[in-house]
Amino acid sequence: MILIGHVLGTDASHLCEAQDGHRLEVRTFNAFQSMQRAAQIDKIDINIASGFRDFTRQLLIWNNKWQGLRPLYSASGKLLDPATLTPEEKLHAILTWSALPGGSRHHWGTDLDVYDRPRVEQTGQKLQLVPAEYAENGPCFALNQWLDRFAADFGFYRPYQQYTGGVSAEPWHLSFQPVAEQMQNAMSCDALNDCLLRQDIEGKEVVLNQLPTIYHRYILNQGTLTERDNFTR
């Protein structure tokens, strides 16, 4: 049974230990292991960079970005100056790359970021989780192509395949569709609003005022590009 705490990242009772200290929802982990074994036959090494992330962790990321302790980027990867942004612009700049606490798919345990560890290690560089790493000549390009062909065979899809004005393109982000759909159906804007009212979240006033827009544009990722989005490109 799916609880609202599973959706909001406040309850981890549905998870199991996965790989390298990461946790996933049980059915998601079983499907991931099957996919991982199949990829190894094709000499593709699928590893987890990030799995379940709880509400507290997402809140810390959000507050640090709002306070300027972490950088803000446009959808194209351009570094932004927080001092030049209105609160609303700052809000959308953060949401382009980082989910609102309580609104992250990583709360569900059904979503994970993946990479090809041996090929990344061969570069001598630390994994950055940027699109260039998954593009042609990037260390995860072969993985990217393999996922295009076979991920769906194991129940996975990429919810952020393309940037449409909501979340930036994330070729590394996989979601186990059979359970993720149940999680999404169990969540609501009202439940998220009630949760955030009780939290010490930076920018709370603007967040709550724009929550319906945030919910559809970023959490459901139904955003569409408009002229007002120019500052984030």
C-alpha positions in Angstrom: 0.0 0.0 0.0 1.3 3.4 -0.9 1.2 6.0 1.9 1.4 9.8 1.5 4.7 9.7 3.4 6.1 7.5 0.6 5.2 10.1 -1.9 6.5 13.1 0.1 9.8 11.5 1.2 8.9 11.4 4.9 8.5 7.6 5.1 11.1 5.1 3.9 9.4 1.9 5.0 8.9 0.8 1.4 12.6 0.7 0.6 15.4 -1.8 0.5 19.1 -1.6 0.4 20.3 -1.4 -3.3 23.8 -0.6 -4.4 26.7 1.4 -2.8 24.5 2.5 0.1 21.6 3.7 -2.1 18.0 2.6 -1.4 15.2 1.8 -3.8 11.6 0.6 -3.7 11.7 -3.2 -3.7 10.1 -3.9 -7.1 12.2 -1.1 -8.6 15.4 -2.7 -7.3 14.5 -6.1 -8.6 13.8 -4.6 -12.1 17.1 -2.6 -11.9 19.1 -5.8 -11.1 17.6 -7.6 -14.1 18.4 -4.6 -16.4 21.9 -4.3 -15.0 22.6 -8.0 -15.7 21.3 -7.7 -19.3 23.5 -4.6 -19.8 26.6 -6.4 -18.6 26.2 -8.9 -21.4 26.6 -5.9 -23.8 29.5 -4.6 -21.8 27.5 -1.7 -20.4 28.0 -1.2 -16.6 24.9 0.5 -15.1 25.6 1.9 -11.7 23.4 4.0 -9.4 24.6 7.6 -8.8 21.5 8.5 -6.7 18.5 6.6 -5.6 16.0 7.5 -2.8 16.4 11.0 -1.4 14.3 11.9 1.7 12.5 15.1 2.4 15.1 16.4 4.8 17.9 16.0 2.3 15.9 17.7 -0.5 15.0 20.5 1.9 18.7 21.1 2.7 19.5 21.3 -1.1 16.7 23.7 -1.6 17.6 26.0 1.3 21.2 26.1 0.3 20.4 27.1 -3.2 17.9 29.8 -2.1 20.6 31.2 0.3 23.2 31.3 -2.4 25.3 28.5 -0.8 25.0 26.4 -4.0 25.1 27.8 -7.6 22.1 28.4 -9.8 22.1 27.6 -13.5 19.9 28.2 -16.5 18.4 25.3 -18.4 21.3 25.6 -20.8 23.8 25.4 -17.9 24.7 29.1 -17.7 25.7 30.2 -14.3 23.2 32.7 -12.9 23.7 35.6 -10.5 21.1 35.3 -7.7 21.4 39.0 -6.9 19.9 39.9 -10.3 16.9 37.5 -9.9 13.5 38.3 -8.5 12.1 35.8 -5.9 10.0 34.3 -8.7 12.9 34.0 -11.1 15.0 32.4 -8.4 12.2 30.0 -7.7 12.1 28.8 -11.3 15.9 28.8 -11.6 16.1 26.3 -8.7 13.2 24.2 -9.9 14.9 23.8 -13.4 17.5 21.6 -11.8 16.4 20.7 -8.2 13.0 19.5 -7.1 10.9 21.2 -4.5 11.1 19.3 -1.2 8.1 16.9 -1.1 7.9 17.1 -4.9 10.9 15.1 -5.9 10.5 11.8 -7.8 13.6 10.6 -5.8 11.3 10.5 -2.7 9.4 7.6 -4.2 12.2 5.1 -4.4 11.2 4.4 -8.0 13.6 6.8 -9.6 17.3 6.7 -9.9 20.2 8.4 -11.6 22.5 6.0 -13.5 26.0 6.1 -15.0 28.7 3.9 -16.5 31.2 3.8 -13.7 34.2 2.2 -15.5 34.0 4.6 -18.5 33.6 7.6 -16.2 36.6 6.5 -14.2 38.7 6.1 -17.4 38.3 9.9 -17.9 39.9 10.7 -14.6 37.1 13.1 -13.9 34.4 13.0 -11.3 30.8 12.4 -12.5 29.0 15.7 -12.8 25.6 14.4 -14.1 25.5 16.9 -17.0 24.0 16.2 -20.5 27.5 16.3 -22.2 28.5 13.1 -20.3 25.6 11.3 -22.1 26.1 12.9 -25.5 28.4 11.6 -28.3 32.0 11.4 -27.1 30.8 11.5 -23.5 31.7 8.6 -21.2 28.0 7.6 -20.8 27.1 7.8 -24.4 27.0 4.0 -24.9 24.9 3.7 -21.8 22.5 6.4 -23.1 22.1 4.5 -26.4 21.6 1.2 -24.6 18.9 2.7 -22.4 17.1 4.1 -25.5 16.8 0.6 -26.9 16.2 -1.6 -23.8 15.2 0.4 -20.7 11.5 0.0 -21.5 11.9 -3.8 -21.6 12.5 -3.7 -17.9 9.8 -1.2 -17.1 11.9 1.9 -17.0 11.5 5.2 -18.8 13.0 8.7 -18.7 10.6 11.3 -17.4 12.9 14.2 -18.2 14.0 13.1 -21.7 13.5 16.6 -23.1 13.3 20.1 -21.7 9.8 21.5 -22.3 9.9 24.5 -19.9 9.8 22.5 -16.7 12.6 20.3 -15.4 15.9 20.4 -17.4 16.8 17.4 -19.6 18.2 14.6 -17.5 19.3 11.6 -19.7 20.6 9.9 -16.5 17.2 9.8 -14.7 15.3 6.6 -14.9 11.8 5.9 -13.4 10.3 2.5 -12.8 7.0 3.2 -14.5 4.7 0.5 -12.9 5.2 1.8 -9.4 6.0 5.4 -10.2 2.6 5.9 -11.8 1.0 4.7 -8.5 3.1 7.2 -6.6 2.2 10.0 -8.9 -1.5 9.1 -8.7 -1.3 9.1 -4.8 0.1 12.6 -4.6 -1.7 15.9 -4.7 -1.1 19.6 -4.6 -3.1 19.9 -1.4 -1.0 17.3 0.5 2.2 19.0 -0.6 0.8 22.4 0.5 -0.1 21.0 4.0 3.4 19.5 4.3 5.3 22.6 3.3 3.2 24.8 5.7 4.9 22.9 8.6 8.4 23.2 7.2 11.2 25.8 7.6 11.7 26.2 3.8 13.4 29.3 2.3 11.1 31.3 0.0 8.0 29.8 1.6 5.7 32.7 0.7 6.5 32.6 -3.0 6.5 28.8 -3.0 3.1 28.5 -1.5 1.7 31.3 -3.7 2.9 29.6 -6.8 2.4 26.0 -5.7 -0.3 25.1 -8.3 1.9 26.3 -11.1 4.9 24.5 -9.6 2.9 21.4 -9.3 1.9 21.2 -12.9 5.0 22.7 -14.5 7.7 20.9 -12.5 6.3 18.1 -10.4 4.1 16.8 -13.2 6.7 18.3 -15.7 3.9 19.7 -17.9 5.7 23.0 -18.4 5.7 24.7 -21.8 8.2 27.2 -23.0 7.1 30.9 -23.0 8.8 34.2 -23.5 9.0 34.6 -19.8 11.3 31.6 -19.6 14.1 33.4 -21.5 16.1 34.1 -18.3 16.4 30.3 -17.6 17.7 29.4 -21.1 
